[in-house]
């Protein structure tokens, strides 16, 4: 399953609540394309819903495809977070496409920083 993507619009693919403390958080977004003509994809970790964060919290990749039906996985960078309160952490996706259909699904994980 997953969420239907709108071109150029960031959206939450997954989320989790972590306790206060230091965490290494990462994830993978799977972009599913159906006859899609694409320009680029982004995947990131954020504490702000449906928003790609600061530099080094997301990756943006060029994906120049024409009328392609396939799946593309994009791994986020590992993001170290020092959190004073237990927030929700989001796996955020963004895809730019001009035709066809795109969807996004994925998984997020966190481990205590050492």
LINMOMO-V938843 format. One record per pair of residues at least 24 apart in sequence whose ideal C-beta (glycine too) atoms are under 8 Angstrom apart, sorted by the first residue. I is the first residue (numbers start at 0). J is the second residue. If there is no record, write none. Layout:
i=I j=J
i=I j=J
This chain:
i=0 j=104
i=1 j=29
i=1 j=31
i=1 j=102
i=1 j=103
i=1 j=104
i=1 j=105
i=2 j=92
i=2 j=102
i=2 j=103
i=2 j=104
i=3 j=100
i=3 j=101
i=3 j=102
i=4 j=30
i=4 j=92
i=4 j=94
i=4 j=96
i=4 j=101
i=4 j=102
i=4 j=103
i=6 j=94
i=6 j=95
i=6 j=96
i=6 j=97
i=6 j=101
i=7 j=93
i=7 j=94
i=7 j=95
i=8 j=93
i=9 j=41
i=9 j=49
i=9 j=50
i=9 j=51
i=9 j=91
i=9 j=92
i=9 j=93
i=10 j=49
i=10 j=91
i=10 j=92
i=10 j=93
i=10 j=103
i=11 j=48
i=11 j=49
i=11 j=89
i=11 j=90
i=11 j=91
i=11 j=92
i=12 j=90
i=12 j=91
i=12 j=92
i=12 j=103
i=12 j=104
i=12 j=105
i=12 j=107
i=13 j=89
i=13 j=90
i=13 j=105
i=13 j=106
i=13 j=107
i=14 j=87
i=14 j=88
i=14 j=89
i=14 j=90
i=14 j=107
i=15 j=87
i=15 j=88
i=15 j=107
i=15 j=109
i=16 j=85
i=16 j=86
i=16 j=87
i=16 j=88
i=17 j=80
i=17 j=82
i=17 j=85
i=17 j=86
i=17 j=88
i=17 j=109
i=18 j=82
i=18 j=85
i=19 j=82
i=19 j=83
i=19 j=84
i=19 j=85
i=20 j=81
i=20 j=82
i=20 j=111
i=20 j=112
i=21 j=79
i=21 j=80
i=21 j=81
i=21 j=82
i=21 j=111
i=21 j=112
i=22 j=79
i=22 j=80
i=22 j=82
i=22 j=88
i=22 j=109
i=22 j=110
i=22 j=111
i=22 j=112
i=23 j=77
i=23 j=78
i=23 j=79
i=23 j=80
i=23 j=109
i=23 j=110
i=23 j=111
i=23 j=112
i=24 j=77
i=24 j=78
i=24 j=80
i=24 j=88
i=24 j=107
i=24 j=108
i=24 j=109
i=25 j=74
i=25 j=75
i=25 j=76
i=25 j=77
i=25 j=78
i=25 j=107
i=25 j=108
i=25 j=109
i=26 j=74
i=26 j=75
i=26 j=90
i=26 j=105
i=26 j=106
i=26 j=107
i=26 j=108
i=27 j=72
i=27 j=73
i=27 j=74
i=27 j=75
i=27 j=105
i=27 j=106
i=28 j=72
i=28 j=73
i=28 j=75
i=28 j=90
i=28 j=92
i=28 j=103
i=28 j=104
i=28 j=105
i=29 j=70
i=29 j=71
i=29 j=72
i=29 j=103
i=29 j=104
i=29 j=105
i=30 j=70
i=30 j=71
i=30 j=72
i=30 j=73
i=30 j=92
i=30 j=94
i=30 j=101
i=30 j=102
i=30 j=103
i=31 j=70
i=31 j=101
i=31 j=102
i=31 j=103
i=31 j=104
i=32 j=64
i=32 j=67
i=32 j=68
i=32 j=69
i=32 j=70
i=32 j=71
i=32 j=96
i=32 j=99
i=32 j=100
i=32 j=101
i=33 j=68
i=33 j=99
i=33 j=100
i=33 j=101
i=34 j=66
i=34 j=67
i=34 j=68
i=34 j=98
i=34 j=99
i=34 j=100
i=35 j=64
i=35 j=66
i=35 j=67
i=35 j=68
i=35 j=96
i=35 j=98
i=35 j=99
i=35 j=100
i=35 j=101
i=36 j=64
i=36 j=65
i=36 j=66
i=36 j=67
i=36 j=96
i=36 j=97
i=36 j=98
i=36 j=99
i=37 j=62
i=37 j=63
i=37 j=64
i=37 j=67
i=37 j=94
i=37 j=95
i=37 j=96
i=37 j=97
i=37 j=101
i=38 j=62
i=38 j=63
i=38 j=95
i=38 j=96
i=38 j=97
i=39 j=94
i=39 j=95
i=40 j=71
i=40 j=73
i=40 j=92
i=40 j=93
i=40 j=94
i=40 j=95
i=41 j=73
i=41 j=91
i=41 j=92
i=41 j=93
i=41 j=94
i=42 j=73
i=42 j=74
i=42 j=75
i=42 j=90
i=42 j=91
i=42 j=92
i=42 j=93
i=42 j=105
i=43 j=75
i=43 j=76
i=43 j=90
i=43 j=91
i=44 j=75
i=44 j=76
i=44 j=78
i=44 j=88
i=44 j=89
i=44 j=90
i=44 j=91
i=44 j=107
i=45 j=88
i=45 j=89
i=45 j=91
i=46 j=80
i=46 j=82
i=46 j=86
i=46 j=87
i=46 j=88
i=46 j=89
i=47 j=89
i=48 j=87
i=48 j=89
i=49 j=89
i=49 j=91
i=50 j=91
i=51 j=91
i=51 j=93
i=52 j=78
i=52 j=91
i=57 j=91
i=62 j=94
i=66 j=98
i=66 j=99
i=67 j=99
i=68 j=99
i=79 j=112
i=81 j=112
